[in-house]
Amino acid sequence: MFTIDPMSRTPVYGQIIEQVEKFIALGILKPGDAMPSVRNLSVELSVNPNTIQKAFNELGNSGIIISVPGKGSFISGDARSIISSKSMARMGEFKLLVKQLLLAGCSGEE
């Protein structure tokens, strides 16, 4: 399910976070679904377990996953709305970029 691009400029933990968010947005991962264990994912991707743990910590801090001691990590019920609000927060950046492109002479079609 998860893949790592070793040539990407995005760090490995960032790639994992992006993929989890994408899978949730697409409905592949749903609230309550179990995440793979850190150990299994590190073996599958040939990545240091600390890197996987860093990604899981970031996802947990943002509320996208919930860790249950002794049971594993699960997609939170609010994950989709959290991802949606993150995307909406970036809309301001997008609007500014479009304005700059229009001022630079790009047409609306471009």
C-alpha positions in Angstrom: 0.0 0.0 0.0 2.7 2.5 1.0 5.7 3.3 -1.3 8.8 5.3 -0.8 10.5 7.3 -3.5 14.2 7.4 -2.5 14.8 10.2 -5.1 12.2 12.5 -3.7 13.1 15.7 -1.9 10.4 15.0 0.6 11.8 13.1 3.6 10.6 9.5 4.1 8.5 10.3 7.1 6.8 13.1 5.1 6.1 10.8 2.3 4.3 8.4 4.7 2.3 11.3 6.2 1.3 12.5 2.7 0.2 9.0 1.7 -1.8 8.4 4.8 -3.6 11.7 4.2 -4.2 10.9 0.5 -5.6 7.4 1.4 -8.0 9.0 3.9 -9.1 11.7 1.4 -9.7 9.0 -1.2 -11.6 6.8 1.2 -9.1 4.0 1.1 -8.5 4.4 4.8 -11.6 5.0 6.9 -12.1 6.1 10.5 -11.4 3.1 12.8 -9.2 1.3 10.3 -6.0 -0.1 11.8 -2.7 1.3 10.6 0.1 -1.2 10.0 2.5 -1.6 12.9 5.7 0.4 13.0 7.7 -2.8 12.8 5.7 -4.3 9.8 5.8 -1.0 7.9 9.5 -0.6 8.5 10.2 -4.1 7.2 7.9 -3.7 4.2 9.5 -0.3 3.2 13.0 -1.2 4.3 13.0 2.0 6.5 14.3 2.6 10.0 11.5 2.1 12.5 12.4 5.4 14.1 11.4 7.1 10.8 8.0 5.3 10.8 7.5 6.2 14.4 8.2 9.9 13.6 5.5 9.9 10.9 3.1 8.2 13.3 3.9 10.8 16.0 3.2 13.6 13.6 -0.1 12.0 12.5 -1.0 11.5 16.1 -0.1 15.1 17.0 -2.4 16.4 14.3 -5.2 14.1 15.4 -5.3 12.0 12.2 -4.5 8.8 14.0 -5.0 7.6 17.5 -2.6 5.3 19.3 -4.1 2.7 21.7 -1.4 1.2 23.9 -1.1 -2.5 23.3 -3.5 -2.4 20.3 -1.9 -0.2 17.7 -2.7 2.9 15.8 -6.1 3.7 14.2 -7.5 6.3 11.9 -9.4 8.8 14.0 -13.1 9.7 13.4 -12.1 13.3 12.7 -9.3 12.5 10.3 -11.1 13.5 7.1 -12.3 16.8 8.5 -8.7 17.6 9.8 -7.3 16.9 6.4 -10.0 19.0 4.7 -9.3 22.0 7.0 -5.6 21.7 6.3 -6.4 21.8 2.6 -8.6 24.8 3.0 -5.9 26.6 5.0 -3.7 26.3 2.0 -6.3 27.9 -0.2 -5.0 31.4 0.8 -1.6 30.4 -0.5 -3.1 29.2 -3.8 -5.1 32.4 -4.3 -2.0 34.5 -3.7 -0.1 32.4 -6.2 -2.8 32.8 -8.8 -2.8 36.6 -8.3 1.0 36.7 -8.7 0.7 34.7 -11.9 -2.0 37.0 -13.3 0.1 40.1 -12.4 3.1 38.5 -14.1 1.1 38.4 -17.4 -0.2 34.8 -17.4 -3.7 34.4 -18.9 -6.5 32.8 -17.0 -6.3 29.8 -19.3 -2.6 29.2 -18.6 
